Amino acid sequence: MYSTLPAFVSALFLGFGVYVLLTEGVTRLSAPFALMCMTTFAWQGAWAFLFQTTSPEAAGLLVKAGYFFILFLPTSFYHFVIELTERRDERPLLMASYALCVILAVLLMTSDEVVAGFGSHFFGDYPKAGRLHPVHVLQTVMLACRSGWLLIVSRRQARARHRRHLLGLCLVSLCLYSVAAGDYAVNYGYVFYPPGVIFIAISLGILAVTIVRHGLMRQYFLAATVAQEVAMPLEVIGMHADELGHALPELLRGYQLAVRHQLLVNGLYPGQSERLPTLTRAIRRQIDSTSTVVEMSLASLTLDRLDRRAFGPQSVRHCVDSALDRYPFTPGERGRVSVIPIDPQLRFSGMDSLFVFVLFALLKNALYAIEASGSGTITISAGRDGGFCVIHFNDTGPGIADDVLPHIFDPFYSTKPHGQGGGMGLEFCRRVCDAFGGTITCTSTPGVLTTFTLRLPEPGSVADRAANDPPVRSRRSRAGQGGIN
């Protein structure tokens, strides 16, 4: 009778693991989850036979076989949490924990140091703790605490409500999983039917549903796949356009000579021969612009998973120069942008690629506003103030009405016509500055001047250190600019 529950749960966990693998495939997230399911399947299967065997020899073998898999369970859960929170810096500790599991497993199979035989109880035989069993218990407690801390920190740093909800479900799952540790008391002589498997079944059931139904990390993998599939054809088209751009002038020169010597009739309409060489440059600009949008979209999806330990000192001047070199300006636009000389030693703590994307978004909005009004210029300057790099992005476009200012950084808010802006540009800027531990604000006088002010912590400053362990906060900035995206 008492073997019915472990037998049922054993089959249940086999189903969990197969379900996730078939639905999600083998990924960095599904693999450790499937490992948890398979070890639990083997452990509970061993217990189902142990609770009904009458042979001491068979009981001894089943005790060691079942506990062999139990030794690896806490580490496999910790492995899952590391992949979920994308904390690659935890890998050395993970490897050390797996190594300890292997050592304990060898001692389990060759001696009585981990499990010293078994005791007979009303529900059947059950393992007795050996002298080294407390090492496994301590390892379990430490890994559960570490996993909980990683989930709490990741949930606190997550900007998207959806991801916070998912991490919260995983934290509940960990708490239920930890309750199962009460079964260790039976190993030390406290007799009761071990109910831990019930909590583990509920815990891993929550994780299975979370992974599949809520698509943990599926958004990121899908975006990465789409980005790759889009980027490659764009690059090929760009290469073809560049090749045409190199060959077309010579072909047109030969065409014009042939027309001049009456070898063929001129079939081009007036001005077309002069316009053709500019088409390849226009194609290249569109490709560069589209590639930038793809890269920014992918960066936006990964903002919630940034590891702040990867931040480093970044030159403000280098980032500004890089943004102006890479931005796909249309003819005449680059001349509207000027940069007041920036101290080459001025640095912020963060990632240069993300800051360049912020400048792209600001340039796009400002140039759109200037084009809509017919006149205006952009000026970029930077300096220091109280441990922060302060970057000023000014434009003399049309500005923006006071009633729009409070909504500038709201997701999907845009004053552009449908199809010309999704309302994510400035929201992306805010999220990047927030991730760096800084702020972005804006003041605007309609028809006169719009100024975005970015305050980013300098490396080693108090603000930089605080950004590595940010408190729970909601940062809403005021901003504004004509034609906001």
Secondary structure, DSSP 8 states (H G I E B T S, - for coil): -TTHHHHHHHHHHHHHHHHHHHHH-S-TTHHHHHHHHHHHHHHHHHHHHHTT---HHHHHHHHHHHHHHHTTHHHHHHHHHHHHHT-GGGHHHHHHHHHHHHHHHHHHHH-SSSEEEEEEETTEEEEEE-TTHHHHHHHHHHHHHHHHHHHHHHHHH--SHHHHHHHHHHHHHHHHHHHGGGGHHHHTT--S---HHHHHHHHHHHHHHHHHHS-TTHHHHHHHHHHHHHHHHHHHHHHHHHHHHHHHHHHHHHHHHHHHTTSS---S-TTHHHHHHHHHHHHHHHHHHHHHHHHHHHHHHHGGG--GGG-EEEEHHHHHHHHHHHS---TTTGGGEEE----TT-EEEE-HHHHHHHHHHHHHHHHHHHHHHT---EEEEEEEETTEEEEEEEE-S----TTTGGGTTSTT---S-TTS--S-HHHHHHHHHHHTT-EEEEEEETTTEEEEEEEEE-TTSHHHHHHTS--S---------TT--
